[in-house]
Amino acid sequence: MHSEEQLIAGCTKGERGMQRALYERYAGAMLVVCMRYCKNKDDAEDILQEAFIKVFKSIQSFKGDSTLGYWVKRVVINTALNYQRGKLYLFPMVDINEIDPKQTQDLTLSNYQMEELLKMIQSLPIGCQVIFNMYAIEGYKHREIAKMLDISEGTSKSQYARARLLLQQMMADADKINYEKYQ
């Protein structure tokens, strides 16, 4: 097992073995991140490949302000956002004034397996999917999301609220199906 410093030094020199080691260390977790931002595994793998090309090309700019894994994750997220950015404008986003706040109750996820949740998130409209991931999973603030996606903060909030509502509906439908299955 190579240290972060060894991986960075080797990748900076273009050593294929170190690039492979870095890829093997982070690719599995980063594929999961990519899967949250797209509708299928083929697109996720394309994003992952593009992200690692960027990682290898720009690793010399890694300053050590965070862990290498965190830096790689940021590159992956930015690559996924760039991949989806063009698609966001193809799908309408709901204005915040159209969301009924009474419909957006707390979202409880503890009864679901990760695979089920991923499928639900992947089935969201692309704008909702991206913003839900960025806010609920990655921890970005709506102001940051708005700046990154070149949308208004209100649009970010409304897409998140819409995503929560759609996920709640999917969960209610799944619960109903599971309940009926065992009756």
C-alpha positions in Angstrom: 0.0 0.0 0.0 1.5 3.3 -1.1 1.2 6.5 0.9 -0.5 9.6 -0.5 2.8 11.3 -0.9 4.2 8.3 -2.9 1.1 8.3 -5.1 1.3 12.0 -5.8 5.0 11.9 -6.5 4.7 8.9 -8.8 1.7 10.3 -10.6 3.4 13.7 -11.0 6.3 11.9 -12.8 3.8 10.0 -15.0 4.6 6.5 -13.5 2.0 4.1 -14.8 2.3 1.9 -11.7 1.5 4.8 -9.4 -1.4 5.9 -11.6 -2.8 2.4 -11.5 -2.4 2.3 -7.7 -4.2 5.7 -7.3 -6.9 4.5 -9.7 -7.4 1.3 -7.8 -7.5 3.0 -4.5 -10.3 5.5 -5.4 -12.1 4.2 -8.5 -14.7 2.1 -6.6 -15.9 4.9 -4.3 -15.7 7.4 -7.1 -17.9 5.2 -9.4 -20.6 5.4 -6.7 -20.3 9.2 -6.8 -20.6 9.2 -10.6 -23.7 6.9 -10.4 -25.5 9.4 -8.3 -25.1 12.0 -11.1 -26.3 10.0 -14.1 -28.9 7.6 -15.2 -26.8 4.6 -16.1 -23.6 2.8 -15.4 -22.1 3.4 -18.9 -22.4 7.2 -18.4 -21.0 6.9 -14.9 -18.0 4.9 -16.2 -17.4 7.6 -18.9 -17.5 10.3 -16.3 -15.1 8.3 -14.1 -12.6 7.8 -16.9 -12.7 11.5 -17.8 -12.3 12.5 -14.2 -9.2 10.3 -13.7 -7.6 11.7 -16.9 -8.1 15.1 -15.3 -6.7 13.8 -12.0 -3.5 12.6 -13.7 -3.1 15.7 -15.8 -3.5 18.1 -12.8 -2.2 16.1 -9.8 0.8 18.5 -9.6 -1.7 21.2 -8.6 -2.7 19.2 -5.5 -1.6 21.4 -2.6 -2.3 19.0 0.3 -4.9 21.3 1.8 -7.1 18.2 2.1 -6.8 14.5 1.7 -6.0 13.2 -1.7 -9.3 11.3 -1.7 -11.2 14.5 -1.0 -9.4 16.2 -3.9 -10.1 13.3 -6.2 -13.8 13.4 -5.2 -13.9 17.1 -6.0 -12.5 16.5 -9.5 -15.0 13.7 -10.0 -18.0 15.8 -8.9 -16.9 18.7 -11.1 -16.5 16.3 -14.1 -20.0 14.9 -13.4 -21.4 18.4 -13.2 -19.7 19.4 -16.4 -21.1 16.3 -18.1 -24.6 17.1 -16.9 -24.5 20.9 -17.2 -25.5 20.8 -20.9 -28.4 18.5 -20.1 -29.7 20.7 -17.3 -31.0 23.3 -19.7 -32.9 20.7 -21.7 -35.2 20.0 -18.7 -37.4 22.5 -17.1 -36.7 23.5 -13.5 -39.6 24.4 -11.2 -39.7 27.8 -9.6 -39.7 27.9 -5.9 -43.1 29.6 -5.8 -44.6 26.5 -7.3 -43.5 24.2 -4.4 -46.0 23.6 -1.6 -43.9 23.6 1.6 -46.5 21.4 3.3 -45.6 18.6 0.8 -41.9 18.6 1.7 -41.9 16.7 5.0 -38.8 15.1 6.4 -37.3 12.5 4.2 -36.5 9.2 6.1 -34.0 7.0 4.2 -33.0 4.5 6.9 -35.5 1.7 5.8 -33.9 1.5 2.3 -30.9 -0.3 0.9 -28.3 1.8 -0.8 -29.1 0.2 -4.2 -32.8 1.0 -3.8 -31.9 4.6 -2.9 -29.5 4.9 -5.8 -32.2 3.7 -8.3 -34.6 6.3 -6.8 -32.1 9.1 -7.1 -31.2 8.1 -10.7 -34.9 8.1 -11.7 -35.3 11.8 -10.7 -35.4 14.4 -13.4 -31.8 15.4 -14.1 -32.1 18.9 -12.5 -33.5 17.4 -9.3 -31.0 14.6 -9.4 -28.0 16.9 -9.6 -29.1 19.4 -7.0 -30.3 16.7 -4.6 -26.9 15.0 -4.8 -25.0 18.3 -4.4 -27.1 19.5 -1.4 -28.2 16.4 0.5 -25.2 14.1 -0.2 -22.2 16.3 -1.0 -23.1 19.0 1.4 -23.0 22.1 -0.8 -25.1 25.1 0.1 -27.7 26.4 -2.3 -25.7 29.5 -2.9 -22.7 27.4 -3.9 -24.9 25.2 -6.1 -26.4 28.2 -7.8 -22.9 29.6 -8.6 -21.6 26.3 -9.9 -24.6 25.6 -12.1 -25.2 29.2 -13.1 -28.8 29.1 -11.8 -30.5 31.2 -9.2 -30.4 30.2 -5.5 -34.2 29.9 -5.6 -34.1 27.5 -8.5 -31.6 25.3 -6.5 -33.9 25.4 -3.5 -37.0 24.5 -5.6 -35.3 21.7 -7.4 -34.2 20.3 -4.1 -37.7 20.6 -2.7 -39.1 18.9 -5.8 -36.5 16.1 -5.5 -37.5 15.5 -1.9 -41.2 15.4 -2.9 -40.6 13.0 -5.7 -38.4 10.7 -3.5 -41.1 10.8 -0.8 -43.7 9.7 -3.5 -41.4 6.9 -4.7 -40.8 5.7 -1.1 -44.5 5.8 -0.4 -45.2 3.8 -3.6 -42.5 1.3 -2.7 -43.8 0.9 0.9 -47.3 0.3 -0.5 -46.0 -2.4 -2.9 -44.1 -4.0 -0.1 -47.1 -3.9 2.3 -49.4 -5.4 -0.3 -46.8 -8.1 -1.1 -47.0 -9.4 2.4 -50.7 -9.2 2.9 
